[in-house]
Amino acid sequence: MNRMLQLLNILQLVFYIGLLAMVGQGLLFVLAGQKRDANLFYQLFQILNKPWTALARWVAPKRVALQHVPWVGFFMLCVLYLAVTLAKIEHCIGVAMQGCR
């Protein structure tokens, strides 16, 4: 398999896992209510999302409130996932679909 395709697949998977963890944490935020901090899965999602929220806090302007930083991280992950997916499509078209099936 082509190294570029392998790199794009790995990046796509990392961003996809991050997106799913963000969605899971958001759902538990709503469903678990005030007891969410004691929820084991909510804590796991917080650990998985810590790199993305830290990156979002670094990228976002200082005017963004702390409670909105996870939203910035979520949309940042959406954009990154979309960019990698489009790069993967472009790469596969460029190599005439060799190894992309």
C-alpha positions as CSV (number, residue, x, y, z in Angstrom):
1,M,0.0,0.0,0.0
2,N,1.1,3.5,-0.8
3,R,2.7,5.4,2.2
4,M,0.7,8.5,1.5
5,L,-2.6,6.6,1.4
6,Q,-1.6,4.8,4.7
7,L,-0.9,8.2,6.3
8,L,-4.2,9.6,5.2
9,N,-6.0,6.5,6.5
10,I,-4.4,6.9,9.9
11,L,-5.2,10.6,10.1
12,Q,-8.8,10.0,9.0
13,L,-9.1,7.3,11.7
14,V,-7.7,9.5,14.4
15,F,-10.0,12.3,13.5
16,Y,-13.0,10.0,13.3
17,I,-12.3,8.6,16.8
18,G,-12.0,12.1,18.1
19,L,-15.3,13.1,16.5
20,L,-17.1,10.1,18.0
21,A,-15.6,10.8,21.4
22,M,-16.8,14.4,21.2
23,V,-20.3,13.3,20.2
24,G,-20.4,10.7,23.0
25,Q,-19.3,13.3,25.6
26,G,-21.9,15.7,24.3
27,L,-24.7,13.1,24.5
28,L,-23.6,12.1,28.0
29,F,-23.5,15.8,29.0
30,V,-27.1,16.1,28.1
31,L,-28.3,12.6,29.3
32,A,-26.4,12.3,32.6
33,G,-27.2,15.7,33.9
34,Q,-25.5,16.9,37.1
35,K,-24.1,13.4,37.8
36,R,-22.0,13.4,34.7
37,D,-18.7,14.0,36.5
38,A,-19.2,10.7,38.4
39,N,-20.0,8.8,35.1
40,L,-17.1,6.5,34.1
41,F,-17.8,6.8,30.4
42,Y,-18.0,10.6,30.6
43,Q,-14.6,10.7,32.3
44,L,-13.2,8.4,29.6
45,F,-14.5,10.8,26.9
46,Q,-13.0,13.7,28.8
47,I,-9.6,12.0,28.7
48,L,-9.9,11.1,25.0
49,N,-11.0,14.7,24.1
50,K,-8.4,16.4,26.2
51,P,-5.9,16.9,23.3
52,W,-8.6,18.3,21.0
53,T,-9.9,20.7,23.6
54,A,-6.4,21.8,24.5
55,L,-5.7,22.4,20.8
56,A,-9.0,24.3,20.4
57,R,-8.2,26.4,23.4
58,W,-4.8,27.3,21.9
59,V,-6.4,28.1,18.4
60,A,-9.5,29.9,19.6
61,P,-9.3,33.6,20.4
62,K,-9.2,34.6,24.1
63,R,-12.7,36.0,23.8
64,V,-14.2,32.5,23.4
65,A,-15.7,31.4,26.7
66,L,-14.3,28.2,28.3
67,Q,-17.7,26.4,28.0
68,H,-17.6,27.0,24.2
69,V,-14.1,25.5,23.7
70,P,-15.4,22.0,23.2
71,W,-17.6,23.3,20.4
72,V,-14.6,24.9,18.8
73,G,-12.8,21.5,19.1
74,F,-15.7,19.6,17.6
75,F,-15.9,21.9,14.6
76,M,-12.1,21.9,14.2
77,L,-12.2,18.1,14.1
78,C,-15.0,18.2,11.5
79,V,-12.9,20.5,9.3
80,L,-9.8,18.4,9.7
81,Y,-11.7,15.2,9.0
82,L,-13.2,16.7,5.9
83,A,-9.9,18.0,4.7
84,V,-8.2,14.6,5.1
85,T,-11.1,12.9,3.3
86,L,-10.8,15.3,0.4
87,A,-7.1,14.8,0.3
88,K,-7.6,11.0,0.3
89,I,-10.1,11.3,-2.6
90,E,-7.7,13.5,-4.5
91,H,-4.8,11.1,-3.9
92,C,-6.8,8.1,-5.0
93,I,-7.9,9.9,-8.2
94,G,-4.3,10.9,-8.8
95,V,-3.0,7.4,-8.6
96,A,-5.9,6.0,-10.7
97,M,-7.4,4.2,-7.8
98,Q,-4.3,1.9,-7.4
99,G,-4.5,0.5,-3.8
100,C,-7.5,2.5,-2.9
101,R,-10.1,-0.2,-3.0
